Amino acid sequence: GYEVINLGIKQEVGAIIAAQQEHQADCIAMSGLLVKSTAFMKDNLQAFNEAGISVPVVLGGAALTPRFVNKDCSEVYDGKVIYGRDAFTDLRFMDAYVKAQAEKRWDDRLGFLDGTPEGLSIGGEDVATDEARAGASEGLSDAAVDAEAAAAGSVALPLSCERSEAVPAEAPIQPPFLGASLLQGAEAIPLEEVIAYLDRQALFAGQWQMRKTREQTREAYEAELQEKAEPILQSWLERVRSEQLLQPAVAYGYFPCGRDGNALAVFSSAGDQLLGRFELPRQRSGNRYCIADFFTDLRDGHPTDVLPMQAVTMGEEASRFAQSLFQRDAYSDYLFFHGLAVQMAEALAEWTHARIRRECGFPDPEGMPIREVLAQRYRGSRYSFGYPACPTVGDSRQQLLWLGAERIGLEMDESEQLHPEQSTTALVALHSKARYFSA
């Protein structure tokens, strides 16, 4: 029931301001998928102030929290900021907002004049309540949310650089080569092998929004996916094959390295030149994990271990085709293809990670089911930038340089976004205790 002016991803703030002024939009919405996005949110809100814009702004996405939106962002913007936990929350806000506007019960700076409707989170209100509500929606107890909020406001503990006691010393891996290597073309990357690593749950529920309802049994939901989602997937996979819409390519390699406190020092393939460092966070509690712990220490400034790295992409054609669908207003096709391309990039990352394990002498068991692969029932872990264990998205830039990723058309722009969009990068640790962990 709403007219939406969709500007697409990675828009300059000037384009957002121009569109709001041209269309006199009643509301602006921005989504932050990556941690880097949070840096732009407050800058954009300040630019809205300077442009005389005060309409409500909905902020959501994986990288944003209620506290960041309702406190940090709200303090910047002259209008009201709304935390959009999901699309349904956004729709509830719009319905209440439009009705309040029509009845003169809305003020751009004060918000709802007769009280905020239940279930909505408006900037400037009680942040602790917002945190608790959001935490409860994710299955966290109010006590856990309160403890986290208290910890966030407390004095930080001294930063430790000591190796975690939960990570015993292990012999370095033995890679098949040192330096970077490229994989391109159907012979090097059989598409059917990559498809075998496709996470259907992430595709159907996450990308295509075909989620189980509260009323459905698990059996009924699985049956619905087989009846509706699987035929769509097979149709698109056939089109991908026949039209070559996905062109997978990989830059990966093995580089001499060594742990230096909470950092990994990375060297040239000959081991005689320091290329750079990855500064990595350490957990403040629990096992006190740090990715650097999964590698042996430098010895007199020299590398003693090997760091596997990978960068994968589904190619520029995937981005071009997705945009062509969007521009033709073929939104359903865009949703299906774009989601498939994104998840195929993840599948290619899993395929590459499996290759690295195999090359280093840790192959997966023969016939290992995909559900066990996706549940990480193998040795080691693949850490993508932007997540708590290695949060600095910009570290991908040096990694792409060392891997020579420009040779497969993969690069990072000034806003630290990967191009083509359907791409991922990662560090790989093959230590037996290497697992995912939170900050």
LINJOLIN-V985955 format. One record per helix or strand. SS is the DSSP state (helix for helix, strand for strand). FROM is the first residue (numbers start at 1). TO is the last residue. If there is no record, write none. Layout:
ss={SS | SS}
from={FROM | FROM}
to={TO | TO}
//
This chain:
ss={helix | strand | helix | strand | helix | strand | helix | strand | strand | strand | helix | helix | strand | helix | helix | helix | helix | strand | strand | strand | helix | strand | strand | strand | strand | helix | helix | helix | strand | strand | strand | helix | helix | strand | strand | strand}
from={13 | 27 | 37 | 56 | 66 | 81 | 87 | 106 | 111 | 122 | 127 | 142 | 179 | 185 | 191 | 200 | 218 | 249 | 263 | 274 | 291 | 297 | 299 | 302 | 305 | 316 | 331 | 370 | 381 | 387 | 390 | 395 | 405 | 411 | 418 | 423}
to={23 | 31 | 50 | 60 | 76 | 84 | 102 | 107 | 112 | 122 | 137 | 153 | 184 | 188 | 195 | 207 | 243 | 260 | 267 | 279 | 294 | 297 | 299 | 302 | 313 | 327 | 359 | 374 | 383 | 387 | 390 | 403 | 408 | 412 | 419 | 429}
//
